[in-house]
Amino acid sequence: MMITNSTCNMVRSLDERKWRRREGAFKAEGSKCVLDTLAHFSVRALYATDEWIAAHDTCGTDAQPATRGELRKMSSLVTPPEVIAVYDIPVRDLDPEAARRGLVLALDTIQDPGNLGTIIRVADWFGITDIICSRETADCYSPKVIQATMGAISRVRVHYCDLPATIAMLGAPAVYGTFLDGDDIGTATLGDIGIIVTGNEGNGISPEVEAVVTHRLLIPSYPRGRQTSESLNAAIATAITLAKFRNV
């Protein structure tokens, strides 16, 4: 079957959030990204070079042969990939019991796609399976986020919501957030059930979310009192925090 310009344009349009929402679809680009996600999402279409199709298991999915030129038209990457998958955006309901039996990560307006993708990857590494996000947080199905998760998007459920209201609704026994006036995370008592909040890259945790935080934590610089950077990258701060909670 011939790949039309209309098809190429549709796949390329999935770079933009409004078209992902309109189509109810997102894309994964490149061999590793596609192989990491292919078995975990409903496949709408799979486009690949003849060489890629011959060399890889497509999990029973019929791949449509595409030329390098056609893949270039579909892709947002500088170098066109050998394969592009188009998936249905999954509908994933948040289990209200999630924050009462384990740790849930909450993201308060994380705006950089690279940060969001890395945070999802870090959450996967530390066994976090649910992330709740403010509606202003970057779209987890953007191509940059999908690439940065390195397949973790297949295992971590991301939910967009009214964040303060959802945190309150979940009724977790503890809600943790990092602040400059918090208790040293190295000596604080940390539980294995509750919600951990990561704030915006520039503004930190918003006042609305801060109001529902029950435990204020500090990631101290070293040594104390030394002039240092103003703050940590959001993804790095999340990794340090989760490592402390997991006693790593």
Helices and strands as residue ranges (DSSP letters): H 5-13, H 17-23, E 25-29, H 31-37, E 43-48, H 50-55, E 64-65, H 68-74, E 83-88, H 98-101, E 103-107, H 113-125, E 130-134, H 143-149, G 152-154, E 157-161, H 163-170, E 175-184, E 194-198, H 207-210, E 215-218, H 234-245
